[in-house]
């Protein structure tokens, strides 16, 4: 069994607010907070990660079955669950 919890880019009404927060405010906080270096590159990393439907397709293509996902927090977080074909 596989579980993947990821930050993703929401669609719909939250998208513009998310872009301002995640692309501008989060990296700025990463620069000024102690130990916040990871937050300066996190938005770019999230943009490169596959969207939830694309990740589900990749998992199916690479041998997983029963692939499903659910989004939380207005589409900002996605949880994928799958199983190997061997059971």
ABEGO torsion letter per residue (X at the ends): XBBBBBBBBBBEAAAAAAAAAAAAAAAAAAAABBGAAAAAAAAAAAAABBBAAAAAAAAAAAGBBGBBBBBBGGGABBBBBBBBAAX
